[in-house]
Amino acid sequence: MIKKILFFLTFILLVASSYFIWAFSQKKDLIIPYPYSFNDNAKLEIKDELNSAQSAKILIVGDRMAEALNSYTDELKAELALNFKKAPEIYNWAKTHEGLHRTLFKLKALKVIPPIIIYHGASSELYEKIFSVEDKEAILKNFSVYDNEKIISLIITFPILSKYFYKKTKYYELGSIKEYNNQNFGLDKLSEKEVSFKIFENELHELIDLVKVNKSNLIFITTPINLEIAPKEVCSQSMTNTIVEVQQEIEGLIKEGNYKLAYSNALELSAETNSNAKSFFLLGQASLGNGDLKSAKNALAKAAVFDCSNWRGNAVYNALLKKVSKQRQIPIIDFDQYLSSSLSKEGLFIDEIFPQNIYYHTMMTDLKEILKKFLSVND
């Protein structure tokens, strides 16, 4: 009988050990617990661009926001040439819908990091799928482990220990950019935003570390948010027939010009439906009608954050840019502030995404002054 029991216990121990070894082997050695990496197709796509990028004096990176700076770089280059013996070479390496994870991948592929890097993005961070929302708790837990100085020191020294400290998550191998067809319900879409914010913040720190270790300079530019564009999708869990009816009543009051009552009703509704993008948008519109720009800006910014259609940036990404720039002493141009401070004016944007030229020229003037300081040191 004792032999049977010992045999059974030994069998259980072997099975458990085998499973543990198998599970351990399935996990990747990671320093930073990003749930993604890049495959050979991604490397091939940037191969022909590497020489141009690393030979530039000023390298612009990011998504469509940075790509739009192409219209102003010739003028910027000409103005900088007036202050220096030779016009600095500017190369715009930005790509539409390129999240910060791809920008980092490209920069790490360079043999030489240019003296000055300008990052202008954060409008496409959820354009492609780089993590599973089902792994939310594991991803957030992994980053809390990464923030532990004692543990991360061990992982850096012995990377294999990451398999022990980090929880397993689904791992994405990224090639060409593919648009994420998000079919999740509202709560999951909001959870995706939460995870995206955490990943983005860690990517910002890695970007700064990469630039600083190469003794280069970095400049951040926040993303202007067109606050007067209504949310494109309201998360389903915050919608009921009653809420829709109240929102329609508030819309009617705003159209009638009864902003005082509209504000009172919208304020009450937004408190009861605290993740409903449309409720915040109506509150913002009513506040604008009352001339309360501060309240309007706050409500409309929340409407953009809770928009379940991830088609643009929002105030959280900009807040993270400003927070990290302050922590790490990185110069930042608050382009969004230029527009949001003029919220009540007509014609701030040429479309849903991009500001009017006059605001770009103002921003580029400020950028020129920062560049002149960096170039004078590196000249």
C-alpha positions in Angstrom: 0.0 0.0 0.0 2.8 2.4 1.0 4.6 1.6 -2.3 1.4 2.5 -4.3 1.1 5.8 -2.4 4.8 6.6 -3.0 4.4 5.7 -6.7 1.3 7.9 -7.0 3.0 10.8 -5.2 6.1 10.5 -7.4 3.9 10.4 -10.5 2.1 13.5 -9.4 5.4 15.3 -8.7 6.8 14.3 -12.1 3.7 15.6 -13.9 3.7 18.9 -12.0 7.4 19.3 -12.6 7.1 18.6 -16.3 4.2 21.1 -16.6 6.2 23.7 -14.7 9.3 23.2 -16.9 7.1 23.3 -20.0 5.3 26.5 -18.9 8.6 28.1 -17.9 10.1 27.3 -21.4 7.1 28.9 -23.1 7.8 32.3 -21.6 10.3 34.7 -23.2 13.4 36.4 -21.6 12.3 40.0 -21.3 13.9 43.0 -19.7 11.0 45.4 -20.3 7.7 43.3 -20.3 6.3 44.5 -23.6 3.8 41.9 -25.0 5.2 42.3 -28.6 8.3 42.2 -30.7 9.1 42.7 -34.4 9.7 40.0 -37.1 11.9 40.0 -40.2 9.2 41.6 -42.4 9.3 44.7 -40.1 13.0 44.9 -40.4 13.0 44.6 -44.2 10.5 47.5 -44.5 12.9 50.0 -42.9 16.1 48.6 -44.4 16.3 51.1 -47.2 15.6 54.1 -44.9 18.3 53.5 -42.3 21.1 55.4 -44.0 19.0 58.5 -44.6 17.8 58.4 -41.0 21.1 58.0 -39.3 22.9 60.6 -41.5 20.5 63.4 -40.6 21.3 66.1 -38.1 17.7 66.4 -37.1 15.4 63.3 -37.2 11.7 63.7 -37.0 9.8 60.6 -35.8 6.2 59.7 -34.9 2.9 59.1 -36.7 0.8 61.2 -39.0 1.2 64.2 -36.7 5.0 64.2 -37.3 4.5 63.3 -41.0 2.5 66.6 -41.4 5.6 68.5 -40.4 7.0 67.8 -43.9 5.2 70.9 -45.1 7.2 73.1 -42.8 10.7 71.5 -42.8 12.1 73.3 -45.8 11.2 76.7 -44.2 12.7 75.5 -40.9 15.9 74.4 -42.6 16.2 77.7 -44.4 15.8 79.7 -41.2 18.2 77.6 -39.3 20.8 78.0 -42.1 20.8 81.8 -41.4 22.3 81.1 -37.9 24.8 78.4 -38.8 27.5 77.8 -41.4 25.6 74.9 -42.9 21.9 74.1 -43.1 21.3 71.1 -40.9 20.0 68.0 -42.6 16.5 67.2 -41.6 14.9 63.8 -42.3 11.3 63.0 -41.5 11.1 59.3 -40.7 7.5 59.5 -39.5 4.8 57.2 -40.8 1.0 57.4 -40.7 -0.5 55.2 -37.9 2.9 54.4 -36.5 2.7 53.9 -32.7 5.5 54.8 -30.4 6.4 51.0 -30.3 7.3 51.2 -34.0 9.2 54.4 -33.6 11.3 52.8 -30.9 11.9 49.7 -33.0 13.2 51.9 -35.9 15.5 54.0 -33.7 17.0 50.9 -32.1 17.8 49.6 -35.6 20.1 52.6 -36.3 23.8 52.3 -35.9 24.0 56.0 -35.2 21.4 58.0 -33.4 21.2 61.6 -34.9 22.1 64.5 -32.6 18.5 65.7 -32.4 15.3 63.7 -32.3 11.9 65.3 -32.5 9.0 63.1 -31.4 5.5 64.1 -32.4 2.9 61.3 -32.2 0.5 59.6 -29.9 -2.5 59.8 -32.2 -2.3 56.1 -33.4 -1.3 54.1 -30.3 -4.3 51.7 -30.7 -4.3 51.6 -34.5 -2.8 48.1 -34.5 -3.1 45.3 -32.0 0.0 44.8 -29.8 -1.5 43.2 -26.8 -4.6 41.2 -25.7 -7.0 43.0 -23.4 -7.6 39.6 -21.7 -4.0 40.0 -20.4 -4.7 43.3 -18.8 -4.0 42.3 -15.2 -0.9 40.3 -16.2 0.5 43.2 -18.2 -0.1 45.8 -15.5 1.4 43.4 -12.9 4.5 42.9 -15.1 5.1 46.6 -15.3 4.7 47.0 -11.5 7.4 44.3 -11.2 9.5 46.2 -13.7 9.2 49.3 -11.6 10.7 47.4 -8.6 14.3 48.5 -8.6 15.6 45.4 -6.8 13.8 42.9 -9.0 14.7 44.7 -12.3 18.3 44.8 -11.2 18.2 41.0 -10.9 16.4 40.6 -14.3 19.0 42.8 -16.0 21.8 40.8 -14.5 20.1 37.4 -15.2 17.4 37.9 -17.9 16.2 34.3 -17.5 14.8 35.3 -14.2 12.2 37.4 -16.1 10.4 34.1 -16.8 9.9 33.7 -13.0 9.0 37.2 -12.1 6.8 38.2 -15.2 3.4 36.7 -15.7 2.8 35.0 -19.1 0.9 37.0 -21.7 0.0 36.5 -25.3 2.9 37.6 -27.4 2.5 39.5 -30.7 5.1 39.3 -33.5 4.6 42.4 -35.5 5.4 42.8 -39.2 3.7 45.3 -41.5 1.2 47.7 -39.9 -2.2 46.1 -39.9 -5.3 48.0 -38.7 -6.9 46.4 -35.7 -10.6 45.6 -36.3 -11.7 46.1 -32.7 -14.9 44.1 -32.0 -14.7 44.2 -28.2 -17.4 45.5 -26.0 -17.2 48.9 -24.3 -15.6 47.9 -21.0 -12.9 46.0 -22.8 -12.2 49.0 -25.1 -11.8 51.2 -22.0 -9.5 48.5 -20.5 -7.4 48.6 -23.7 -6.9 52.3 -23.3 -5.7 51.8 -19.7 -3.2 49.2 -20.8 -2.1 51.4 -23.8 -1.4 54.3 -21.5 0.8 52.1 -19.3 2.7 50.7 -22.3 3.1 54.2 -23.8 4.5 55.7 -20.6 7.2 52.9 -20.4 8.0 53.4 -24.1 8.5 57.1 -23.5 11.1 56.3 -20.8 12.8 53.8 -23.0 12.9 56.5 -25.8 14.6 58.9 -23.5 17.1 56.3 -22.3 17.9 55.4 -25.8 18.5 59.0 -26.9 20.5 59.9 -23.8 22.8 56.9 -23.8 23.7 58.0 -27.4 24.4 61.5 -26.1 21.7 63.0 -28.4 18.9 65.4 -27.7 15.2 64.8 -27.6 12.2 67.2 -28.1 8.6 66.3 -27.5 5.5 67.9 -29.2 2.1 67.2 -27.8 -0.8 66.3 -30.1 -3.5 68.9 -30.7 -6.9 67.4 -30.0 -9.9 68.8 -31.9 -12.2 69.0 -28.9 -15.2 70.2 -30.9 -15.5 66.9 -32.8 -18.1 64.6 -31.3 -17.1 61.1 -30.1 -17.5 58.5 -32.8 -18.5 55.7 -30.5 -20.0 55.6 -27.1 -19.1 52.5 -25.1 -22.2 50.2 -24.9 -22.1 49.6 -21.2 -22.8 53.3 -20.5 -25.9 53.4 -22.7 -29.5 52.8 -21.9 -32.7 54.0 -23.6 -33.2 56.4 -20.7 -29.7 57.9 -21.1 -30.3 58.3 -24.8 -33.6 60.1 -24.2 -31.9 62.5 -21.7 -29.0 63.2 -24.1 -31.5 64.0 -26.8 -33.3 66.5 -24.5 -30.0 68.2 -23.7 -29.1 68.4 -27.4 -32.5 70.1 -28.0 -31.8 72.6 -25.2 -28.4 73.4 -26.7 -29.9 73.9 -30.2 -32.5 76.3 -28.6 -29.7 78.2 -26.9 -30.8 77.3 -23.4 -27.3 76.6 -22.2 -27.9 77.2 -18.5 -30.5 74.4 -18.3 -28.5 72.2 -20.7 -25.5 72.5 -18.5 -27.4 71.6 -15.3 -28.9 68.5 -16.9 -25.6 67.5 -18.6 -23.7 67.9 -15.4 -26.1 65.6 -13.6 -26.0 63.1 -16.4 -22.2 63.0 -16.7 -22.0 62.3 -13.0 -24.3 59.3 -13.3 -22.7 58.0 -16.5 -19.0 58.6 -15.8 -17.7 56.8 -18.8 -20.2 58.0 -21.4 -18.3 60.1 -24.0 -21.4 61.8 -25.4 -22.5 62.9 -21.9 -19.2 64.7 -21.4 -19.4 66.1 -25.0 -22.8 67.6 -24.3 -21.5 69.0 -21.0 -18.7 70.6 -22.9 -21.0 72.1 -25.5 -23.2 73.5 -22.8 -20.2 75.0 -21.0 -19.0 76.6 -24.2 -22.5 78.2 -24.6 -22.2 79.6 -21.1 -18.8 81.0 -21.9 -17.1 78.7 -19.3 -14.0 77.7 -21.3 -12.3 76.0 -18.4 -15.2 73.6 -17.8 -15.7 73.2 -21.5 -12.1 72.1 -22.1 -12.2 69.7 -19.2 -15.5 68.0 -20.3 -14.6 67.9 -24.0 -11.2 66.4 -23.2 -12.9 63.6 -21.2 -15.2 63.0 -24.1 -12.2 62.3 -26.3 -10.6 60.0 -23.7 -13.8 58.0 -23.3 -14.5 57.8 -27.1 -14.5 54.1 -27.7 -13.4 54.6 -31.3 -9.7 54.9 -31.1 -9.2 57.2 -34.1 -7.1 59.9 -32.5 -5.0 60.9 -29.5 -6.4 62.2 -26.3 -5.5 64.2 -23.2 -4.1 61.2 -21.3 -1.3 60.6 -23.9 -0.5 64.4 -23.8 -0.5 64.3 -20.0 2.0 61.4 -20.0 4.2 63.3 -22.4 4.2 66.3 -20.1 4.7 64.2 -17.0 7.6 62.3 -18.4 9.2 65.4 -19.9 9.1 67.1 -16.5 10.5 64.0 -14.7 13.3 63.5 -17.2 14.0 67.1 -18.1 13.1 66.8 -21.8 12.0 70.0 -23.6 8.4 69.9 -24.7 6.3 72.1 -27.0 2.7 71.9 -25.8 1.1 72.2 -29.3 -2.3 71.1 -27.9 -2.3 74.0 -25.5 -2.0 76.4 -28.5 -5.4 75.1 -29.7 -7.2 74.3 -26.5 -6.5 77.8 -25.1 -8.4 79.2 -28.2 -11.2 76.8 -27.9 -14.1 79.3 -28.5 -12.5 80.6 -31.8 -13.7 79.5 -35.2 -11.5 77.6 -37.7 -8.9 76.2 -35.3 -8.5 73.0 -37.4 -8.6 72.3 -41.1 -10.3 68.9 -40.5 -10.8 66.5 -37.6 -7.1 66.0 -36.9 -4.8 68.8 -38.2 -4.7 72.4 -37.0 -4.7 75.4 -39.3 -1.4 76.6 -40.8 -1.2 79.6 -38.5 -0.8 77.4 -35.4 1.8 75.2 -37.1 3.8 78.3 -37.9 3.6 79.4 -34.3 4.7 76.0 -33.1 7.5 75.8 -35.6 8.8 79.2 -34.4 9.1 77.8 -30.9 10.7 74.6 -32.2 13.2 76.6 -34.1 14.4 78.4 -30.9 14.9 75.0 -29.1 16.8 73.6 -32.2 19.1 76.7 -32.3 20.2 76.0 -28.7 20.9 72.3 -29.4 22.6 73.1 -32.7 24.8 75.7 -31.2 26.2 73.1 -28.8 26.7 70.5 -31.5 28.0 72.9 -34.2 
